């Protein structure tokens, strides 16, 4: 996930045509391929493919704890600093929008809200973040909660 100093964390909204997680908000990044040397290498490659973020522009800060979704996806969040006023250009086939969640929202402990929905016959609680144009929920929201806690020194 790209953090822009003084601004916030960069997110994408996937296109509606993708076979998985269509239309959902995500971090730039994606699947680790066999040829990727590490999760960091995969994150840099995928961010370049999805939003044109050049790997040389990213200062890798580290990884957050791995996250496994209820549907079995394994996510290794890689955190990096991107330059101020970075220009990101969405790859039309994969990314419908690129936007920044401001730090003042991310760091506000009252910003994320818990909601409950029924999934496969069971009630499940999940986080939702406020954003006027995009619905941030699920794994992305959960990882953002963890990031916010770390940045506030709570984790």
Steps between C-alpha positions, in 0.01 A plus 500: 500500500633839406512769766548854374648728769265779597214349301390142573487142373437423132221259404345374179151395398514193280308496172163325486631262231759320715428135584556543877420789732356703212423859594657469844749736660849357540860601546714514187661157484400148425598140463852385577630316193762223502754738344458766771796498738289610799165648599665842470608425141147384416345810658731732306439314171123495547484867605689594185266288285182631667572869558836576337686543829868460414679267745792742531257760643400279794684477830397166650430536873414136568214255524194484716367172636366263236124494465287208381151588380188300575504392134856364525711778346839545671615863510849620596468878539818681397530862614700761313543875479424662166614850400290804574265585214556159340311458173319167471334390178252210520538208259158510333456122489549460875447828683190719475625767742800601710443708813667598825348444844626800700707444814252705703235238419736203535627614840156586642409208730129582453515490118463127428162351587403139569218355292345157492373303202397142438749298293446130428229486762701657783516855634842653444632830635729713284651847488388780268697823450339835412575616147253705299541319167623148585384219731805386699428173677620141545869412499602849386311661789637248750858564385440876520383457861827319577705766322322779688563328834869462418535862389329615821742282703228263625634177347 
